[in-house]
Each structure stands twice: as structure tokens, then as C-alpha cells.
Amino acid sequence: MSCEPFEILMMKHMDGDITDIEYKKLKKHIDECSTCKNEFDTFENICYELKEPLIDPPLAFETEVMKKLENLNLYNKKLKEKRILAAYFISSMLFSILAICIAVIYKEHVYNFMIYINIPLGFASNIYGLLERIAVFFDIASTFIFYLNSIFVDMLYLLIGLVSIIFMSKIYESAQVAKVRKNSKKTV
Ligand SMILES: [Zn+2]
């Protein structure tokens, strides 16, 4: 007897739309055919394991999952808000720094423009003085960075020198050890 129609019945059974008559036929065949019985048992086991937790999830479990999901959503929302805030803060900082840099570089133009639009002379000179002081600060900062950089380069050379000395001494040492070994072999 061919097993093919019973395989189809098994599929129908798994899908849950098998009729009573079909099920009886299938059962009868399974009792007679070990191959189909094995297949049927395997399917049943898989279905049992897949369906069991899904058929009736405990209410507490469900609410807990929902709560966790809600918390996760809330957390993500907060994280997003924080990120947007941080991005806004950083970009506004960068923009102000850039604006100050441009103002410092073109301080004469800024001053002339302020005079042109009739800003009180005292205030304009104050702004100009401030920009000049910032320019001095930039100068000092760049000198300092340059100085740090040169120190760093010196340190790097020193480090390279030390490492090469250590390396050479190791080579020398191993050469000496080899020599001693050779000599001791000769004497033995
Ligand atoms: Zn069979």
C-alpha cells in the first residue's frame, strides 16, 4: 500500500483540518505501517513543543512581556531624545566656535561693520578688544599645541632609541650565549 495519501493526511492533521473519517483512516494505517508511525510521532512531538507554550500563555507572563516591551519603548524614546539633545548641543557649540573663529579672523571687518550700522563706539571697541584678546589666546593655544607636539616627537625619538638599544643588547646577549655554548661543547 502506498504511503503517499497518508502523508497528505498527516499534513492535514498538522494543519488541524482533518475530518474524523480521514483521521480514523490515518490511525489505522499508522498502526500497520512503522515508517508512517515514526513520521507521525516526530511530527506530533514537534507540534507539541511548538504549540504548547503558545496555546495558553499564563496571564502574568503576557502582562510581564507587555510591560517589558513598554519599558523598552520608553527607554528607546528617552535615548532618542537624549541623542537629539546631545547632537543639538554639539552642533550649536561647533557653530558658536566657528562663528567666533571667523569673527576673530575678520575682526577689522566686524568692527567696521559695527561702526557702519551705528553701534555705539564704546561698545564696538569693547567687542573689538575682546576679539583681539581671543586672537591672542588662540595664538598662545596654537604655540602650546606646537610645543606639546615637539615634546611628543622628542619622546618618540627617545623611545625608539631605547627600544633599539634593548633590541641590540638582546641580540648581543644571545650571540654571547651561543659562543659560550660552543666553547663548552669544545671543552666537553
Ligand atoms: Zn505508511
Boltz pocket constraint, residues with backbone or C-beta under 6 A from the ligand:
constraints:
  - pocket:
      binder: B
      contacts: [[A, 1], [A, 2], [A, 3], [A, 6], [A, 29], [A, 33], [A, 34], [A, 35], [A, 36], [A, 37]]
      max_distance: 6.0
